[in-house]
Amino acid sequence: MTEQPNTPKPEDNEHQAEEQAARVLRFPSERLNHEQAEAEADPQVFDGELVEEDQAPQVDRTEPAGDGSSLVRREKREPVLPQWASSVEEFRETAKWAVGYAGHTLAFHAVRCPVYIARILIRVPQGTLRLLRGFLRWVTDAEGRPVRHAAADRADAAEYLRLSGQRDSRVRGRVYTTVGMGVAALAAFFLGRELLPELVQYAIVAGAVGAVGWLGAPADQPIASRAVEATKVPKLTSNAVEIALSALGISGINQAMGKGGEGIGFPKPISRDGKGWRADIDLPHGVTPGDIMDRREKLASGLRRPLGCVWPEADNSEHAARLILWVGDQDMRKAKQPAWALRKGVKVDLFQPQPFGTDQRGRWVDLRLMFTSVAIGAIPRMGKTFALRELLLIAALDPRAELHTYDLKGTGDLDPLEKVTHAHGVGDDDEEIEKAIGDLRKLRDELRRRAKLIRDLAKQGLAPENKVTPELAGKKSLGLHPIVIGVDECQVWFEHPDYGEEFEAICTDLVKRGPALGIIIMLATQRPDAKSLPTGISANVSTRFCLKVQGQTENDMVLGTSKYKQGVRATTFAWADKGIGYLVGEGSDAQIVRTVAGLDGPASEKVATYARTLREQAGTLTGHAIGEAPDVDESASKKDTLLEDILAVFSEAEAKVWNETAVARLAELRPEVYGEWEADELTAALKRHGVRANRQIWGTDEHGTGRNRRGFHRADVAETHTQRDHGRGAG
């Protein structure tokens, strides 16, 4: 045993305090004997020697709080109102359910009223006998009879006499009570006959007969049938959670649950959360939520619940061992989904969040499409195309949005959007690929035009954030309306032998710069690898939706680097979890989302029809939707020919040009190209080059009459042509 050092003298306190403050803590490097183990366990033993409490190392000591800070604590306050009451949507759903339940119950019993009346009348005799029998037993004190008989059998005369006297007293009092109640009943009867209306009298008689009939009904044959068969869902308890976690075969949990282990912590009570139970769990040291999520199927087996009811997830706001286990009352993929607010073709604003899907608790998850780009990945047949089509339908309901849709799988899944889309492609044959690359080249030029325009607008104070705003998008003259590009099976583009690199370069540019300029690109693939979804694209998309995938690489390619290690694992979804995936958008934490159920081809056709009506009213139908053939003049050189041709047919002296005059001269110059053009087509063509062709130009017509007509400035064409040539030279 070590010896305790002498207690320091009072006059040495100051010196020892300085020594204590300057001393460097030294922890034993070897713990091989029993004495050192005892020293480690004793709070007043340090390095094998006993020390005074005020000389002990300041390890794990709580520093005293400063003045006035003792009332300030770190705490997480629970909401005052429950979730269903604080959320307008959930309150509406709850109220809707309550009203529906009450209405159904009322209608159910109202229809069966004749049957109930017949049952009551049949059982009135039995009820009368049961009522009289019970009344006589009460008056005669029949409940005490067994006790009196027992006293007589024991020949206990004193006890028997006492009980008999008590019985006589009770019977006498109850007889008097009965007589009094009978007199009162007769008086009430005659008074009621004289004073109460007949309807009230009949109601009293009917109520009395009904009560007697109800009394005569056997326990297993009630008068009223059940309007609703309630489904009994087992309550989630801590014991059930511990049993389920112990069955996962994780050594850290088994050790914690064993004898002398630390166990599993529950920092909050298990409580109802939406249509299910929520348990916050502190896992043992070294165990992460990812370990549990990898064994989701075993966890569901341990809880004796369907796989679609059990949803473990990490709580990154707390610590790496905090697990949130939500167990639903019903399988997520089978639960009835609330009505989608956009199914009836409601006009939307893409600058505002729109309902995309529901979480495990049945609450709608909103997604804002503006200022974002989207990547969707999954193995085949998991709902990837349906998710892309839903996003495109949302975009179609904003009549300002210009849609470009490409179904490279070739099955026609995006065909419902034909009636609203500006450009539409199906399949991967050479003609479709050339049409697509031509469209993307135009979109790249449009991207550059918008960038220049936004820069100019920012200098004028009209674009303070240097991006498209709702106000700018609403001005048709600026041409800054939202442009939405949806591509299914995008790997077909990027793997094309001739245009693959160009497709990748343009899409990467659109992903990086497009969101701020009002251009949204959505790419979906069933092979989310580096070749199918290039790194430059996957690293820059801001909204990601990943349904079931097979491995960690595919998971992180869609959801982002290290998401698998953080416990966001789309590999845990089952084959039956179609339409269910992880959504990461606008910097928010990943959440499990189920896309809109029942949005098949015919339902999508209806939504697209509503969208077309909105566009017809707004006058924004263009391109494929109105039967316009795609521009076959796709190469950059042919595009440049328009500017060169205009400069050729107009001299510098003709500074301002009417569109009608320009079309006529161009038709004379190249009738094979411009012979069928109209003024509006020229306006659109110049707009793609960034030249404003809708100015009000004053001039004289063929009759010498002065008037204003739409046109452009030749100087604008010359400047654009010069800048383009300089850009090519720099390239």
Secondary structure, DSSP 4 states (H G I P E B T S, - for coil): -PPPPPPPPGGGHHHHHHHHHHPPP---S---SHHHHHHHHSTTEETTEE--GGGS--TTPPPPPPTT-TT-----PPPSS-HHHH-HHHHHHHHHHHHHHHHHHHHHHHHTHHHHHHHHHHHHHHHHHHHHHHHHHHHTTGGGHHHHHHHHHTT-HHHHHHHHHHHHHHHHHHHHHHHHHHHHHHHHHHHHHHHS-HHHHHHHHHHHHHHHHHHTS-TTS-SSPPS------PPP-HHHHHHHHHTT--HHHHHHHSTT----B-SS--EE-SSEEEEEEEPPTT--HHHHHTTHHHHHHHHTS-GGGEEEEE-TTT-TTEEEEEEESS-TTTSPPPPPTTTT-----TTS-EEEEE-TTS-EEEE--TT--EEEE-STTSSHHHHHHHHHHHHHTSTTPEEEEEETT-S-TTGGGGGT-SEEEES-SHHHHHHHHHHHHHHHHHHHHHHHHHHHHHHTTS-TTSS--HHHHT-TTTT---EEEEEESTHHHHT-TTTHHHHHHHHHHHHHHTGGGTEEEEEEESS-STTTS-HHHHTT-SEEEE---SSHHHHHHHH-TTTTTTT--GGG--TT-TTEEEEEETTPPPEEEEEPTT--HHHHHHHHHHHHHHHHHHT---GGGGTPPPPS--SHHHHHHHHHHHHHHS-TT--EEEHHHHHHHHHHH-HHHHTT--HHHHHHHHHHTT----EEEEEE-TTS-EEEEEEEEHHHHHHHHHHHHHHHHH-
